[in-house]
Amino acid sequence: MSVHVLTDDRFRLWLGVLALGVALALAGGAIVAFGSPLIAFAIVAGGVAAAVVMSNMDFGLYTVIAVAVLLPFGALPLNLGFNPTFLDLALLAVIAMWLARVMTRQSAPTLREANGEGGFVATPLGLPILVFLVLAVFSFIAGVAYAPVTTQVLRQFAEVLISISFFFVIVNVVQTQGALKRFVTALIVAGFISAAIGVVLYVLPRDLSLTLLSALRVFKYPTGDRVLRFIEDDPNNPMRATSTSVDPNVLGGLLILVTALTVPQIFADKPLLPRKLIVVIAATMGACMILTFSRGALLGLGLALAVVATVRYRPIIALLLLGAAIFLLLPFTQDYVGHFLDAFAASDRATQMRLGEYKDALILIARYPFFGVGFGGSPDIDTYLGVSNVYLLMAEEMGLIGLAAFLIVMGLFFYRLAQAWFEGLARDVNLAPILLGVAGAVLGALIGGLTDHYFFNLKFPHSVVLFWLYVGLGMVTVRLARHQVS
């Protein structure tokens, strides 16, 4: 009887697969006949990619990392009123898989059993982050009274909420030292590829770089002369590296995260990759950072590495001094030195525009101090929403209460990391360099946020998801140090 039932079930399964294949073939043929072959290819490729991502949670997380770092603005060439981005699809697939595992209590039992927990892993940051998310939703809804919200703004806001919520996925899925090492290694490798692309495109002839970058138009990337960026948008000034991040400052923010994560591995007792390879990776990232001419990002990275060197790995100070000497002495870096000094003297147009933005932002915040004006726009004709400072932007959109909630989350984050460090994590040869790298990356991003806004901006969800990915990895490292699960 059981054999007969099994045979019937298998027959029905194959019959269903055959029917689905015929249906997909008919749909694909109709699309090619009446639409575009590109759309048919995109659907098939997307289906294959989705099957791979959905087959394994680790594959899903690797996909999120790869897309956020290497193709952050890539979108399907399929217009549904908007073009779904690869990052949206990857995030939704991973979150859907995680929620299914939580509801069926199938996820990462090892650490949960060791810690006596159920189907959901909480962290000391969980509740504060939820409060921050609730405040963001409240400000968004309240802001509708000030300015109409377009469909695009609504979609972008949802993307940012999902990106912040990715923190909960990370702390629940990454539950062993092996998994933590794999994902940190993936971030380092992806960051190296992005940096290498940025350097290669910078040294190639401009026409060839323009052609290569314009080839990304199939994924809805910008094309033409605007894909090459220059200081003050003047082609007579030095070109700025962008890699596949479109904007040099966005690339600078990414390089803060991946470089700060990589450098401690140079001096680790047990590096994640061969030490010589890590030196090459870090050098490539540093060179690409210089070529972005992103002053805020360079300052954020430098100060973050100085803090890491103060805690441990003193040779990093020598690397920073060597880099500073190169800047000051070599002839071909004088443009960079002059560009950097212009910022402190507030003598260049970009710095003067930033100062004007700061002044206007303070006016808007003074008028709507508590919950901000939301994410749609300014209600006053003499002010505008947007400023090159993540903290002022947050205060504009969510008010001082929302900004305070974010700062509390960050304060708790660094407090928990410091607490774990002094409780014994500093002696762990595997976790100590990872913790310092994550802490340095988040600190560098927060310092860089004084002059940029990419880590809390509706237009850059990939930067938001990477930031909260690092916060999640920091809390995972703390948990693993306490429970020593490998």
Legacy VTK file of the C-alpha trace (Angstrom):
# vtk DataFile Version 3.0
C-alpha trace
ASCII
DATASET POLYDATA
POINTS 486 float
0.000 0.000 0.000
2.754 2.442 0.970
4.638 1.667 -2.267
1.498 2.318 -4.291
0.899 5.636 -2.512
4.527 6.666 -3.005
4.248 5.849 -6.716
1.068 7.899 -7.031
2.648 10.829 -5.205
5.738 10.688 -7.392
3.549 10.522 -10.519
1.572 13.567 -9.379
4.826 15.423 -8.611
6.278 14.774 -12.049
2.951 15.610 -13.665
2.916 18.927 -11.793
6.500 19.678 -12.814
5.655 18.882 -16.442
2.585 21.127 -16.339
4.593 23.935 -14.782
7.303 23.534 -17.437
4.745 23.686 -20.246
3.133 26.765 -18.699
6.500 28.522 -18.343
7.433 27.580 -21.918
4.170 29.021 -23.250
4.567 32.170 -21.163
8.181 32.580 -22.276
7.274 32.097 -25.918
4.497 34.665 -25.648
6.859 37.165 -24.036
9.441 36.678 -26.787
6.791 36.897 -29.523
4.915 39.917 -28.204
7.430 41.550 -25.909
11.190 41.510 -25.575
13.624 38.554 -25.469
15.502 40.480 -22.780
12.469 40.278 -20.514
12.211 36.534 -21.080
15.896 36.106 -20.271
15.518 38.240 -17.143
12.600 36.105 -15.947
14.480 32.837 -16.517
17.685 34.153 -14.919
15.719 35.581 -12.022
13.922 32.275 -11.524
17.188 30.352 -11.462
18.766 32.865 -9.073
15.713 32.743 -6.814
15.835 28.944 -6.725
19.501 29.046 -5.694
18.920 31.721 -3.041
15.862 29.976 -1.622
17.619 26.595 -1.513
19.977 27.600 1.298
20.039 30.442 3.801
23.800 30.851 3.476
23.470 31.276 -0.291
20.875 33.951 0.354
23.154 35.891 2.686
26.067 35.602 0.247
23.774 36.953 -2.458
22.773 39.941 -0.334
26.447 40.696 0.347
27.445 40.324 -3.306
24.626 42.496 -4.605
24.975 45.208 -1.942
28.728 45.489 -2.546
29.130 44.771 -6.258
25.850 45.675 -7.951
24.002 47.901 -5.458
21.871 49.762 -8.007
21.208 46.804 -10.284
17.577 46.267 -11.224
15.675 43.824 -13.390
14.986 45.108 -16.905
11.326 44.499 -16.199
9.011 47.455 -15.704
6.251 46.763 -13.187
5.571 50.448 -12.647
9.068 50.316 -11.176
12.099 48.120 -11.764
12.605 45.616 -8.922
16.188 45.756 -7.746
18.349 42.703 -7.191
18.841 43.817 -3.600
15.086 43.973 -2.980
14.611 40.466 -4.312
17.542 39.036 -2.374
16.456 40.660 0.897
12.846 39.537 0.522
13.933 35.968 -0.275
16.245 35.779 2.751
13.731 37.339 5.131
10.970 35.022 3.863
13.202 31.989 4.421
14.166 33.177 7.892
10.551 33.824 8.930
9.573 30.372 7.701
12.376 28.822 9.741
11.427 30.800 12.838
7.770 29.793 12.592
8.699 26.143 12.132
11.498 26.357 14.744
14.040 24.915 12.324
16.808 27.512 12.608
20.204 27.143 14.279
19.317 24.933 17.282
22.897 24.677 18.548
23.196 28.076 20.131
19.567 28.186 21.150
19.875 24.926 23.019
23.068 26.107 24.665
21.394 29.295 25.740
18.011 27.809 26.560
16.195 29.894 23.965
13.290 29.210 21.672
12.752 29.982 18.020
13.890 33.622 18.076
17.254 34.951 19.215
17.012 38.304 20.935
19.900 40.647 21.650
20.258 43.689 23.896
19.829 45.826 20.763
16.617 44.157 19.617
14.137 46.296 21.553
15.929 49.644 20.947
16.065 48.913 17.214
12.359 48.056 17.210
11.656 51.370 18.945
13.739 53.135 16.304
11.746 51.414 13.547
8.433 52.349 15.174
9.544 55.966 15.455
10.500 55.937 11.770
7.045 54.653 10.810
5.390 57.230 13.083
7.385 60.068 11.521
6.595 58.798 8.050
2.859 58.732 8.727
2.893 62.070 10.539
4.870 63.582 7.677
2.012 62.934 5.259
0.327 65.971 6.809
3.287 68.124 5.724
4.010 66.832 2.220
2.385 64.287 -0.100
4.113 60.921 -0.315
4.706 59.489 -3.761
4.676 55.804 -4.594
8.429 55.940 -5.085
9.037 57.435 -1.628
6.752 54.812 -0.073
8.665 52.015 -1.801
12.044 53.486 -0.821
10.927 53.881 2.787
9.831 50.238 2.857
13.256 49.268 1.494
14.986 51.157 4.306
12.791 49.482 6.939
13.614 46.080 5.476
17.311 46.982 5.378
17.342 47.921 9.073
15.338 44.809 9.947
18.054 42.725 8.297
19.848 43.064 11.639
17.407 40.528 13.142
18.092 38.068 10.323
21.839 38.246 10.898
21.747 37.707 14.653
19.396 34.752 14.213
21.054 33.030 11.274
24.781 33.486 11.975
25.116 31.256 15.031
28.554 29.601 14.824
32.136 30.780 14.527
32.410 28.972 11.220
29.435 30.853 9.789
30.721 34.172 11.155
34.133 33.621 9.568
32.586 32.707 6.228
30.427 35.811 6.048
33.217 38.139 7.177
35.450 36.568 4.535
32.707 37.086 1.943
32.530 40.777 2.865
36.299 41.143 2.562
36.448 39.370 -0.807
33.482 41.291 -2.219
35.003 44.556 -0.995
38.303 43.649 -2.658
36.586 42.961 -5.972
34.765 46.286 -5.802
37.975 48.147 -4.933
39.895 46.380 -7.712
37.203 47.312 -10.226
37.419 50.921 -9.053
41.207 51.030 -9.448
41.198 49.317 -12.867
38.490 51.599 -14.243
40.427 54.591 -12.936
43.701 53.714 -14.691
42.094 52.620 -17.972
41.604 55.209 -20.728
38.532 57.272 -19.955
36.691 56.273 -23.115
37.135 52.601 -22.289
36.034 53.105 -18.673
32.990 54.992 -19.912
32.124 52.167 -22.290
32.516 49.479 -19.623
30.424 51.343 -17.049
27.759 52.165 -19.625
27.425 48.433 -20.337
25.636 48.208 -16.983
22.691 50.034 -18.553
21.026 46.645 -19.021
20.682 46.626 -15.216
19.289 50.185 -15.202
22.588 51.852 -14.337
23.260 55.387 -15.655
24.981 55.729 -19.014
26.927 58.318 -20.961
29.297 60.971 -19.712
27.658 61.108 -16.275
29.078 57.700 -15.290
32.510 59.309 -14.915
32.798 61.595 -11.911
35.225 64.445 -11.253
36.075 66.794 -8.413
33.389 69.510 -8.376
31.921 67.812 -11.492
34.552 69.541 -13.632
36.231 67.257 -16.231
39.321 69.465 -15.998
39.770 68.319 -12.379
41.013 64.852 -11.350
38.629 61.961 -11.950
37.117 60.173 -8.937
36.827 56.396 -8.654
33.287 55.012 -8.506
33.624 51.283 -9.264
30.019 50.033 -9.596
28.738 52.321 -6.820
27.863 55.193 -9.237
28.874 57.874 -6.716
32.448 58.239 -5.376
31.227 59.169 -1.898
29.005 56.084 -1.808
32.039 54.008 -2.773
34.000 55.771 -0.043
31.398 54.738 2.521
31.595 51.131 1.344
35.396 51.213 1.561
35.201 52.409 5.165
33.305 49.251 6.054
35.359 46.701 4.152
38.792 48.241 4.790
38.272 48.598 8.543
37.132 44.966 8.599
40.186 43.823 6.622
43.099 45.663 8.249
42.976 43.883 11.667
43.267 40.567 9.806
46.784 41.567 8.711
47.951 41.319 12.319
45.647 38.517 13.505
47.235 35.337 14.889
44.876 33.294 12.719
43.837 35.452 9.746
40.821 34.439 7.709
42.889 34.426 4.512
46.611 34.061 3.803
48.363 37.076 5.306
50.091 38.122 2.086
46.767 38.045 0.268
45.160 40.179 2.975
47.963 42.748 2.595
47.243 42.937 -1.143
43.504 43.240 -0.459
43.961 46.018 2.114
46.396 47.882 -0.155
43.924 47.728 -3.046
41.138 49.017 -0.827
43.359 51.840 0.436
44.370 52.826 -3.091
40.736 52.873 -4.217
39.800 54.983 -1.192
42.406 57.558 -2.210
41.120 57.589 -5.789
37.551 58.352 -4.652
38.783 61.745 -3.341
36.129 61.272 -0.649
37.508 63.354 2.190
34.892 62.445 4.750
35.291 58.727 4.074
39.082 58.916 4.281
38.885 60.824 7.554
36.373 58.344 8.980
38.516 55.367 8.017
41.709 56.952 9.352
40.219 57.827 12.728
38.555 54.422 13.058
41.833 52.615 12.353
43.598 54.881 14.842
41.115 53.755 17.509
41.645 50.093 16.572
45.411 50.624 16.806
44.986 52.195 20.242
43.098 49.135 21.482
45.411 46.623 19.765
47.616 46.183 16.706
49.895 49.201 17.192
51.581 48.643 13.779
48.448 50.123 12.199
49.713 53.513 13.387
52.850 52.988 11.312
50.672 52.228 8.277
48.686 55.425 8.843
51.865 57.485 9.180
53.269 55.913 6.021
50.089 56.756 4.153
50.202 60.340 5.418
53.841 60.647 4.284
52.906 59.419 0.809
50.173 62.040 0.611
52.452 64.847 1.630
55.572 63.964 -0.376
54.678 62.323 -3.675
54.062 64.723 -6.607
50.978 62.953 -7.993
49.145 63.201 -4.654
49.369 66.972 -4.379
45.950 67.442 -5.986
44.504 65.197 -3.290
46.321 67.076 -0.521
45.072 70.388 -1.855
41.532 69.015 -2.150
41.685 67.754 1.438
43.032 71.033 2.817
40.337 72.977 0.955
37.748 71.222 3.115
39.314 72.449 6.357
39.645 75.958 4.959
36.069 75.806 3.559
37.449 77.332 0.387
36.022 74.939 -2.214
32.504 74.925 -3.580
31.589 71.474 -2.238
32.479 72.401 1.352
30.677 75.731 1.118
27.563 73.974 -0.173
27.731 71.529 2.730
27.964 74.358 5.244
24.933 75.959 3.623
23.059 72.660 3.896
23.925 72.379 7.590
22.578 75.873 8.265
19.341 75.188 6.390
18.938 71.816 8.128
19.226 73.414 11.568
16.472 75.862 10.608
14.151 73.007 9.600
14.973 71.007 12.731
14.305 74.037 14.955
10.815 74.343 13.449
9.941 70.647 13.808
12.189 69.439 16.631
10.375 66.421 18.066
9.334 64.038 15.276
10.631 65.842 12.204
8.784 66.315 8.919
8.783 62.731 7.711
10.325 61.451 4.505
8.246 63.154 1.813
9.563 66.687 1.816
9.665 69.965 3.697
6.343 71.659 4.468
7.913 75.132 4.222
8.746 76.813 0.960
11.947 78.346 2.323
13.461 75.017 3.475
14.135 71.642 1.898
14.651 68.060 3.033
18.164 66.752 2.545
21.617 67.401 3.957
25.063 65.805 3.686
25.111 64.739 7.322
23.428 61.544 8.477
22.577 62.947 11.921
21.034 66.170 10.652
19.139 64.223 7.992
17.805 61.851 10.624
16.772 64.794 12.792
15.031 66.421 9.811
13.039 63.292 9.021
12.500 61.782 12.496
13.149 64.709 14.811
15.458 64.827 17.780
13.575 61.938 19.378
14.352 59.673 16.431
17.969 60.817 16.385
18.246 60.136 20.118
16.870 56.615 19.605
19.523 55.937 16.963
22.318 57.284 19.166
21.104 55.114 22.057
21.283 52.036 19.798
24.824 52.945 18.781
25.822 53.646 22.383
24.506 50.251 23.488
26.273 48.597 20.573
29.699 49.914 21.533
29.028 49.324 25.230
28.236 45.646 24.620
31.303 45.244 22.425
33.558 46.870 25.024
32.004 44.780 27.802
32.616 41.543 25.902
36.162 42.639 25.075
37.113 43.142 28.711
35.273 39.989 29.821
37.663 37.845 27.821
36.952 38.231 24.116
40.289 40.069 23.756
42.059 36.742 24.347
40.153 34.907 21.619
42.507 34.700 18.629
39.610 33.999 16.251
37.011 36.513 17.389
39.142 39.436 18.607
40.236 40.673 15.142
36.711 40.258 13.809
35.263 42.282 16.685
37.818 45.054 16.210
37.175 45.088 12.476
33.414 45.328 12.907
33.716 47.976 15.635
36.152 49.998 13.526
33.893 49.760 10.485
30.797 50.981 12.338
32.787 53.745 14.059
34.256 54.825 10.726
30.781 54.926 9.178
29.505 57.058 12.052
32.427 59.474 11.647
31.959 59.552 7.890
28.292 60.317 8.522
29.312 63.793 9.690
29.871 64.763 6.065
27.716 62.209 4.199
24.242 60.733 4.497
24.361 57.384 2.722
23.863 55.146 5.738
20.368 56.546 6.342
19.010 57.637 3.010
15.999 56.402 1.058
17.989 56.416 -2.179
20.774 54.154 -0.895
19.202 51.090 0.775
22.320 49.010 0.079
24.367 51.310 2.333
21.702 50.988 5.020
21.643 47.187 4.825
25.448 46.967 4.961
25.569 49.213 8.028
23.046 47.116 9.949
24.661 43.917 8.687
27.832 45.029 10.468
25.899 45.897 13.626
24.387 42.418 13.543
27.769 40.771 13.035
29.090 42.687 16.035
26.361 41.307 18.272
26.884 37.807 16.861
30.569 38.038 17.773
29.670 39.039 21.332
27.251 36.124 21.690
29.729 33.607 20.315
32.425 34.822 22.665
30.132 34.231 25.635
28.813 30.833 24.598
31.886 29.574 22.699
29.934 27.669 20.083
32.055 26.573 17.147
LINES 1 487
486 0 1 2 3 4 5 6 7 8 9 10 11 12 13 14 15 16 17 18 19 20 21 22 23 24 25 26 27 28 29 30 31 32 33 34 35 36 37 38 39 40 41 42 43 44 45 46 47 48 49 50 51 52 53 54 55 56 57 58 59 60 61 62 63 64 65 66 67 68 69 70 71 72 73 74 75 76 77 78 79 80 81 82 83 84 85 86 87 88 89 90 91 92 93 94 95 96 97 98 99 100 101 102 103 104 105 106 107 108 109 110 111 112 113 114 115 116 117 118 119 120 121 122 123 124 125 126 127 128 129 130 131 132 133 134 135 136 137 138 139 140 141 142 143 144 145 146 147 148 149 150 151 152 153 154 155 156 157 158 159 160 161 162 163 164 165 166 167 168 169 170 171 172 173 174 175 176 177 178 179 180 181 182 183 184 185 186 187 188 189 190 191 192 193 194 195 196 197 198 199 200 201 202 203 204 205 206 207 208 209 210 211 212 213 214 215 216 217 218 219 220 221 222 223 224 225 226 227 228 229 230 231 232 233 234 235 236 237 238 239 240 241 242 243 244 245 246 247 248 249 250 251 252 253 254 255 256 257 258 259 260 261 262 263 264 265 266 267 268 269 270 271 272 273 274 275 276 277 278 279 280 281 282 283 284 285 286 287 288 289 290 291 292 293 294 295 296 297 298 299 300 301 302 303 304 305 306 307 308 309 310 311 312 313 314 315 316 317 318 319 320 321 322 323 324 325 326 327 328 329 330 331 332 333 334 335 336 337 338 339 340 341 342 343 344 345 346 347 348 349 350 351 352 353 354 355 356 357 358 359 360 361 362 363 364 365 366 367 368 369 370 371 372 373 374 375 376 377 378 379 380 381 382 383 384 385 386 387 388 389 390 391 392 393 394 395 396 397 398 399 400 401 402 403 404 405 406 407 408 409 410 411 412 413 414 415 416 417 418 419 420 421 422 423 424 425 426 427 428 429 430 431 432 433 434 435 436 437 438 439 440 441 442 443 444 445 446 447 448 449 450 451 452 453 454 455 456 457 458 459 460 461 462 463 464 465 466 467 468 469 470 471 472 473 474 475 476 477 478 479 480 481 482 483 484 485
